[in-house]
Amino acid sequence: MVYDILVIGTGISGLTFAIKVSEQNPNAKIALISKGEFDEGNTRYAQGGIAVVKDFVKDSYTKHIDDTLEAGGYQNKKDVIEFVVKEAGQRIDELLQWGIQFDTKNGQLHLTKEAGHSAHRIIHHKDITGHEIQQALVKKIKKLPNVTCLRNHTLVDLITDHHLKSNYNCCYGAYVISKEQRQIITLSAKFTVLSTGGAGQLYRHTTNPPESTGDGLGAAYRAKIYMENLPFVQFHPTGLFPKVDGRTFLISEVLRGLGAKLLNHDGLQFMFQYHLEKEMAPRDVVARGIATEIQKGKLDYVHLDARNIPHNKWLKRLPNIYRQLIDIGINPEHQFIPVVPVAHYFCGGIAVNEYAESGLKRLYAIGECSSTGLHGANRLASNSLLESIVFSHRAAMHCIKSLKDQPPPSSIYEKIPSWKGKQYQEFNNPEITHSLCQQLQDTMTNYVGIFKSNQNLDIAEIAMNNIYKQVLKIYNRNKLDVELCELRNMVSIAHLIIQQAKQININQGVFYNIDNE
């Protein structure tokens, strides 16, 4: 069976795209692939909200555009920012129509302020905005009869002219692997959409879930699709230290918006030394400030002092964070919260145009795996979910029109071969895969983190080449499984980050090389 559209990834981007196409073209055959369950992924863990101009007395499109440009080090595409900011209101109205609940005050959407914003423009659902959005979209997608949903399947590779020995410069679908059956299946499609998220698992500490291993980015790399700005990895300033149940819990910057202060190991405020806006400076500045204080101090973390936030504010605005802190023995009304910067968001990715089209025909990329030009060298807080809904809409509308175009001949799809690795019978030792993954994370964390240097990038390059050779040897001798597939992607993206980082000779946004000073 050849699907009309194959959507890989089920966060806000993939689900929004599939819903829009399905509703406007109920005859379209759509396959929707989820790496785990449909309620997993980065969207679920978004705490803050969506940036949108609603108060035109105290805010304006111009202010939001200027804030986005400043946060991005003016490396953004201004025309992209303009249409994203101006189309935001319509997209938010659609989410409301779909049943997504945002907090209100006096009958109006409640607006809050986050770092880097000059006005209150963040709409939210308490401190679990992403979870509310994810649940509502999943509920809606399950009601659509023309959408075939496959859970627990991971992208292996895109199907391109390379597999067919043709020259249409097209994508024809993808090979995906079942986590349960450990079998690789072929999914042919007239159009393919990557909404696979970022690759936070490249680092030892990340707010991203375990599934964020850069699968779409790795597949794009092997398909020779142009990718840009990969070294612009945003570190969120305040991840809880230490991990909870093996995962890093995010402490939203909403806390700083409500008046929480950052203190060093001596209990002194320090952000005034790094930016006039202090705790409300853009994320890259705050993350570097915290990292610097950690290097100078005696602790592996700094303190976030939120004792001035009233009890009713915690329960109304931040109930999930409050509950998590209480559960691990921290009462934020009386105790400091230990925090560290953690890998959070990829500002770069697969280069796309204003309709989310990649350089490979019939392949779209939306969400964190794409590079739209909105973020530039650093993402402004709460612009990521905004980018997702705007570009998902644009891609969906473009794809609906493109379905009428003449597709490659049907004989092409009949020639798609089965996955070439079926002859291998043995699986790799998972302990070896896990060990190599840890080596990769240690290398990226120690040498390609918040602060870089030319020497450290050289060290990382050598280490990554050694890891790559070991992964290639395993790949060539063993049957592919999900863990090996993920490691293969992570090595590819780590290599690209290092190579692109070595070409950047000025410090911009989240990118900081001490030799560029």
PyMOL commands that set and color helices and strands:
alter all, ss='L'
color gray80, all
select helices_A, chain A and resi 12-24+42-45+61-71+78-97+129-141+161-164+200-202+215-222+254-257+271-273+278-280+283-296+311-317+319-327+367-369+384-402+410-414+420-423+430-447+454-477+482-501+514-516
alter helices_A, ss='H'
color red, helices_A
select strands_A, chain A and resi 2-8+30-33+50-51+104-105+108-109+122-123+147-150+153-160+171-178+184-194+227-228+233-240+261-263+302-305+337-346+349-351+363-365+370-371
alter strands_A, ss='S'
color yellow, strands_A
deselect
rebuild
show_as cartoon
